[in-house]
């Protein structure tokens, strides 16, 4: 009985810590949402609003007709993904190496 209570308590504490870290990341992304490009913007509009990217990664995909070529631009706070010159997504970069969040883009 005591082991069961200890196991349940330990599990609850681990889950609370994980949920807390995820909530913090989500809160940070919500705060930065207005500071990132939105879906549908053209590449020219992104560059006009946010300046030149720090890095333009090699295109990915495009090996088959049904696999579109994806362009990726890296900014200090986020990475922008384009398909046919339009934003399809923008993802916040990790603020610190210890932050739980997306991995850096594959180069």
Protein Blocks (a to p, Z undefined) as FASTA:
>chain_A
ZZmmmmmmmmmmmmmmmmmmmmmmmmmmmmmmmmpccehiafklmmmmnopafbdcddee
jibmklccddddddfkbccddeehiafbdcdddfbfklgcdddddZZ
